[in-house]
Amino acid sequence: MRCARHTSSTPSPSQDTGLQAQRTALSWSRTGLAIFANALLALRSGWIHQEMLMTAMGLILLTAAGVVLAYGAFRQQYMLCGADSIAVPAMPMAATGVSVLVACATAIASMLLSLSSCTH
């Protein structure tokens, strides 16, 4: 992604000239990879136990992980281009929060499903 505007050599007070873009990319990547790991575990659990709902949740989480990773890459480029504001819009933060909660609930359901199949 190329910068859409020319940035001056003197940053404005609201611009972060430090490592904010790299920290942002790392945090979005960690979140995306955590959702991805939960998606793989849910898919595995759904396939092994032939649970369609668990498999569907795994696919939804897999998609969410891709979206979070792509948005993290976008945010890094946006900040490297000298964005005037480093604040994250509310919608991506809310969507990521919901994705993390769904990933946690799916992981718990997957563990309970595995435990219930062990007792039978």
FIKOLZA-1660 file (N, C-alpha, C; in steps of 0.1 Angstrom, whole numbers, plus 5000, padded with zeros to 4 digits):
% residues 120
   i   px   py   pz ch aa at
   1 5008 4988 5000  A  M  N
   1 5000 5000 5000  A  M CA
   1 5009 5012 5000  A  M  C
   2 5007 5021 4991  A  R  N
   2 5014 5033 4990  A  R CA
   2 5007 5044 4998  A  R  C
   3 5015 5053 5003  A  C  N
   3 5009 5064 5011  A  C CA
   3 5001 5073 5001  A  C  C
   4 4989 5077 5005  A  A  N
   4 4981 5085 4997  A  A CA
   4 4984 5100 4997  A  A  C
   5 4992 5104 5006  A  R  N
   5 4996 5118 5007  A  R CA
   5 5011 5119 5011  A  R  C
   6 5016 5130 5008  A  H  N
   6 5030 5133 5011  A  H CA
   6 5031 5137 5025  A  H  C
   7 5040 5131 5033  A  T  N
   7 5042 5135 5047  A  T CA
   7 5053 5144 5048  A  T  C
   8 5052 5154 5056  A  S  N
   8 5063 5163 5058  A  S CA
   8 5074 5157 5067  A  S  C
   9 5085 5164 5066  A  S  N
   9 5096 5158 5074  A  S CA
   9 5095 5162 5089  A  S  C
  10 5086 5171 5092  A  T  N
  10 5084 5175 5106  A  T CA
  10 5070 5170 5110  A  T  C
  11 5070 5160 5119  A  P  N
  11 5057 5154 5123  A  P CA
  11 5049 5163 5131  A  P  C
  12 5035 5162 5130  A  S  N
  12 5027 5171 5138  A  S CA
  12 5027 5165 5152  A  S  C
  13 5022 5172 5162  A  P  N
  13 5023 5167 5176  A  P CA
  13 5014 5154 5178  A  P  C
  14 5004 5153 5169  A  S  N
  14 4995 5141 5171  A  S CA
  14 5001 5128 5164  A  S  C
  15 5011 5130 5156  A  Q  N
  15 5017 5118 5150  A  Q CA
  15 5027 5112 5159  A  Q  C
  16 5027 5098 5159  A  D  N
  16 5037 5091 5167  A  D CA
  16 5049 5087 5158  A  D  C
  17 5060 5092 5161  A  T  N
  17 5072 5089 5153  A  T CA
  17 5080 5077 5158  A  T  C
  18 5075 5071 5169  A  G  N
  18 5081 5059 5175  A  G CA
  18 5078 5046 5168  A  G  C
  19 5076 5036 5176  A  L  N
  19 5074 5022 5171  A  L CA
  19 5059 5018 5172  A  L  C
  20 5050 5028 5172  A  Q  N
  20 5036 5025 5174  A  Q CA
  20 5031 5016 5162  A  Q  C
  21 5035 5019 5150  A  A  N
  21 5030 5011 5139  A  A CA
  21 5034 4996 5141  A  A  C
  22 5046 4994 5145  A  Q  N
  22 5051 4980 5147  A  Q CA
  22 5044 4973 5159  A  Q  C
  23 5042 4981 5170  A  R  N
  23 5035 4975 5181  A  R CA
  23 5020 4972 5177  A  R  C
  24 5014 4981 5169  A  T  N
  24 5001 4978 5165  A  T CA
  24 5000 4966 5156  A  T  C
  25 5009 4964 5147  A  A  N
  25 5009 4953 5138  A  A CA
  25 5011 4940 5146  A  A  C
  26 5020 4940 5156  A  L  N
  26 5022 4928 5164  A  L CA
  26 5010 4925 5173  A  L  C
  27 5003 4935 5178  A  S  N
  27 4992 4931 5186  A  S CA
  27 4980 4926 5178  A  S  C
  28 4978 4932 5166  A  W  N
  28 4967 4926 5157  A  W CA
  28 4971 4912 5153  A  W  C
  29 4984 4910 5150  A  S  N
  29 4989 4897 5145  A  S CA
  29 4987 4886 5156  A  S  C
  30 4990 4890 5169  A  R  N
  30 4988 4881 5180  A  R CA
  30 4974 4877 5182  A  R  C
  31 4965 4887 5181  A  T  N
  31 4951 4885 5182  A  T CA
  31 4946 4876 5171  A  T  C
  32 4950 4879 5159  A  G  N
  32 4946 4871 5147  A  G CA
  32 4950 4856 5148  A  G  C
  33 4963 4855 5153  A  L  N
  33 4968 4841 5154  A  L CA
  33 4961 4833 5165  A  L  C
  34 4958 4840 5176  A  A  N
  34 4950 4833 5187  A  A CA
  34 4937 4829 5182  A  A  C
  35 4930 4837 5174  A  I  N
  35 4917 4833 5169  A  I CA
  35 4919 4822 5159  A  I  C
  36 4929 4822 5151  A  F  N
  36 4932 4812 5141  A  F CA
  36 4935 4799 5148  A  F  C
  37 4942 4799 5159  A  A  N
  37 4945 4786 5166  A  A CA
  37 4932 4780 5172  A  A  C
  38 4923 4789 5178  A  N  N
  38 4910 4784 5182  A  N CA
  38 4902 4779 5171  A  N  C
  39 4903 4785 5159  A  A  N
  39 4895 4780 5148  A  A CA
  39 4899 4766 5144  A  A  C
  40 4913 4764 5143  A  L  N
  40 4918 4751 5140  A  L CA
  40 4913 4740 5150  A  L  C
  41 4914 4744 5163  A  L  N
  41 4910 4734 5173  A  L CA
  41 4895 4731 5172  A  L  C
  42 4887 4741 5169  A  A  N
  42 4872 4739 5168  A  A CA
  42 4869 4731 5156  A  A  C
  43 4876 4733 5145  A  L  N
  43 4874 4725 5133  A  L CA
  43 4878 4711 5135  A  L  C
  44 4889 4709 5142  A  R  N
  44 4893 4695 5145  A  R CA
  44 4883 4688 5154  A  R  C
  45 4879 4695 5164  A  S  N
  45 4869 4689 5173  A  S CA
  45 4856 4686 5166  A  S  C
  46 4851 4696 5158  A  G  N
  46 4839 4694 5150  A  G CA
  46 4840 4682 5141  A  G  C
  47 4851 4680 5134  A  W  N
  47 4853 4669 5125  A  W CA
  47 4854 4656 5132  A  W  C
  48 4861 4655 5143  A  I  N
  48 4863 4643 5150  A  I CA
  48 4850 4638 5156  A  I  C
  49 4842 4647 5162  A  H  N
  49 4829 4644 5168  A  H CA
  49 4817 4645 5159  A  H  C
  50 4820 4648 5147  A  Q  N
  50 4809 4650 5137  A  Q CA
  50 4798 4660 5142  A  Q  C
  51 4803 4671 5147  A  E  N
  51 4794 4681 5152  A  E CA
  51 4794 4693 5142  A  E  C
  52 4783 4694 5135  A  M  N
  52 4782 4705 5125  A  M CA
  52 4783 4719 5131  A  M  C
  53 4777 4721 5142  A  L  N
  53 4778 4734 5148  A  L CA
  53 4792 4738 5152  A  L  C
  54 4799 4729 5157  A  M  N
  54 4813 4732 5161  A  M CA
  54 4822 4734 5148  A  M  C
  55 4819 4727 5138  A  T  N
  55 4826 4729 5125  A  T CA
  55 4823 4742 5119  A  T  C
  56 4810 4746 5120  A  A  N
  56 4806 4759 5115  A  A CA
  56 4813 4771 5123  A  A  C
  57 4813 4769 5136  A  M  N
  57 4820 4779 5144  A  M CA
  57 4835 4780 5141  A  M  C
  58 4841 4769 5138  A  G  N
  58 4855 4769 5134  A  G CA
  58 4857 4776 5121  A  G  C
  59 4848 4774 5112  A  L  N
  59 4849 4782 5099  A  L CA
  59 4847 4797 5101  A  L  C
  60 4837 4800 5109  A  I  N
  60 4835 4814 5112  A  I CA
  60 4847 4821 5119  A  I  C
  61 4853 4813 5128  A  L  N
  61 4865 4819 5135  A  L CA
  61 4877 4819 5125  A  L  C
  62 4878 4810 5116  A  L  N
  62 4888 4810 5106  A  L CA
  62 4887 4823 5097  A  L  C
  63 4875 4826 5093  A  T  N
  63 4872 4839 5086  A  T CA
  63 4876 4851 5094  A  T  C
  64 4871 4851 5107  A  A  N
  64 4874 4862 5115  A  A CA
  64 4889 4864 5117  A  A  C
  65 4897 4853 5118  A  A  N
  65 4911 4854 5120  A  A CA
  65 4917 4861 5108  A  A  C
  66 4913 4857 5096  A  G  N
  66 4918 4863 5083  A  G CA
  66 4915 4878 5083  A  G  C
  67 4903 4882 5087  A  V  N
  67 4899 4896 5087  A  V CA
  67 4907 4904 5097  A  V  C
  68 4910 4898 5109  A  V  N
  68 4918 4905 5119  A  V CA
  68 4932 4907 5114  A  V  C
  69 4938 4897 5108  A  L  N
  69 4951 4898 5103  A  L CA
  69 4952 4908 5092  A  L  C
  70 4943 4908 5083  A  A  N
  70 4943 4918 5072  A  A CA
  70 4941 4932 5077  A  A  C
  71 4932 4934 5087  A  Y  N
  71 4931 4947 5093  A  Y CA
  71 4943 4952 5100  A  Y  C
  72 4950 4943 5106  A  G  N
  72 4963 4946 5113  A  G CA
  72 4973 4951 5103  A  G  C
  73 4974 4944 5091  A  A  N
  73 4983 4948 5081  A  A CA
  73 4979 4962 5075  A  A  C
  74 4966 4964 5074  A  F  N
  74 4961 4977 5069  A  F CA
  74 4965 4988 5079  A  F  C
  75 4963 4986 5092  A  R  N
  75 4966 4996 5102  A  R CA
  75 4981 4999 5103  A  R  C
  76 4989 4989 5101  A  Q  N
  76 5003 4992 5101  A  Q CA
  76 5007 5001 5090  A  Q  C
  77 5002 4998 5078  A  Q  N
  77 5005 5007 5066  A  Q CA
  77 4999 5021 5068  A  Q  C
  78 4987 5021 5074  A  Y  N
  78 4981 5034 5076  A  Y CA
  78 4989 5043 5085  A  Y  C
  79 4995 5036 5096  A  M  N
  79 5003 5044 5106  A  M CA
  79 5016 5047 5100  A  M  C
  80 5022 5038 5092  A  L  N
  80 5035 5041 5086  A  L CA
  80 5035 5053 5076  A  L  C
  81 5023 5055 5071  A  C  N
  81 5021 5066 5061  A  C CA
  81 5020 5080 5068  A  C  C
  82 5021 5080 5081  A  G  N
  82 5020 5092 5089  A  G CA
  82 5006 5097 5091  A  G  C
  83 4998 5088 5095  A  A  N
  83 4984 5092 5098  A  A CA
  83 4983 5103 5108  A  A  C
  84 4973 5111 5107  A  D  N
  84 4971 5122 5116  A  D CA
  84 4966 5117 5129  A  D  C
  85 4958 5106 5129  A  S  N
  85 4952 5101 5141  A  S CA
  85 4956 5086 5142  A  S  C
  86 4961 5082 5154  A  I  N
  86 4964 5068 5157  A  I CA
  86 4953 5060 5164  A  I  C
  87 4942 5067 5166  A  A  N
  87 4931 5060 5173  A  A CA
  87 4924 5050 5164  A  A  C
  88 4921 5039 5169  A  V  N
  88 4914 5028 5161  A  V CA
  88 4899 5031 5161  A  V  C
  89 4893 5031 5150  A  P  N
  89 4878 5033 5150  A  P CA
  89 4871 5023 5158  A  P  C
  90 4859 5026 5163  A  A  N
  90 4852 5018 5173  A  A CA
  90 4847 5005 5166  A  A  C
  91 4843 5005 5154  A  M  N
  91 4838 4993 5148  A  M CA
  91 4848 4981 5147  A  M  C
  92 4860 4983 5142  A  P  N
  92 4870 4972 5142  A  P CA
  92 4873 4967 5156  A  P  C
  93 4874 4976 5166  A  M  N
  93 4876 4972 5179  A  M CA
  93 4865 4963 5185  A  M  C
  94 4853 4967 5182  A  A  N
  94 4841 4960 5187  A  A CA
  94 4840 4946 5180  A  A  C
  95 4843 4946 5167  A  A  N
  95 4842 4934 5160  A  A CA
  95 4853 4924 5164  A  A  C
  96 4865 4929 5167  A  T  N
  96 4875 4921 5172  A  T CA
  96 4872 4915 5186  A  T  C
  97 4866 4924 5194  A  G  N
  97 4862 4919 5208  A  G CA
  97 4852 4908 5207  A  G  C
  98 4842 4910 5198  A  V  N
  98 4832 4899 5197  A  V CA
  98 4838 4887 5191  A  V  C
  99 4848 4888 5182  A  S  N
  99 4855 4876 5177  A  S CA
  99 4862 4869 5187  A  S  C
 100 4869 4876 5196  A  V  N
 100 4876 4870 5207  A  V CA
 100 4867 4863 5217  A  V  C
 101 4856 4869 5220  A  L  N
 101 4846 4863 5229  A  L CA
 101 4840 4850 5223  A  L  C
 102 4837 4850 5210  A  V  N
 102 4832 4838 5203  A  V CA
 102 4843 4828 5203  A  V  C
 103 4856 4832 5201  A  A  N
 103 4867 4822 5201  A  A CA
 103 4868 4815 5215  A  A  C
 104 4866 4823 5225  A  C  N
 104 4867 4818 5239  A  C CA
 104 4855 4808 5241  A  C  C
 105 4843 4812 5237  A  A  N
 105 4832 4804 5239  A  A CA
 105 4833 4791 5231  A  A  C
 106 4838 4792 5219  A  T  N
 106 4840 4780 5211  A  T CA
 106 4850 4770 5217  A  T  C
 107 4861 4776 5222  A  A  N
 107 4871 4768 5228  A  A CA
 107 4866 4761 5240  A  A  C
 108 4858 4767 5249  A  I  N
 108 4852 4761 5260  A  I CA
 108 4842 4750 5256  A  I  C
 109 4834 4753 5246  A  A  N
 109 4825 4743 5241  A  A CA
 109 4832 4731 5235  A  A  C
 110 4843 4733 5228  A  S  N
 110 4851 4722 5222  A  S CA
 110 4857 4714 5233  A  S  C
 111 4862 4720 5244  A  M  N
 111 4867 4712 5255  A  M CA
 111 4857 4704 5262  A  M  C
 112 4845 4710 5264  A  L  N
 112 4834 4702 5270  A  L CA
 112 4829 4691 5261  A  L  C
 113 4829 4693 5248  A  L  N
 113 4826 4682 5239  A  L CA
 113 4836 4671 5240  A  L  C
 114 4849 4674 5240  A  S  N
 114 4859 4664 5241  A  S CA
 114 4858 4656 5255  A  S  C
 115 4855 4664 5265  A  L  N
 115 4854 4657 5279  A  L CA
 115 4842 4648 5279  A  L  C
 116 4831 4653 5273  A  S  N
 116 4819 4644 5273  A  S CA
 116 4820 4632 5265  A  S  C
 117 4828 4632 5254  A  S  N
 117 4830 4620 5246  A  S CA
 117 4840 4611 5253  A  S  C
 118 4849 4616 5262  A  C  N
 118 4858 4607 5270  A  C CA
 118 4851 4599 5280  A  C  C
 119 4840 4605 5286  A  T  N
 119 4833 4598 5297  A  T CA
 119 4823 4588 5292  A  T  C
 120 4820 4588 5279  A  H  N
 120 4811 4578 5273  A  H CA
 120 4818 4566 5268  A  H  C
% end
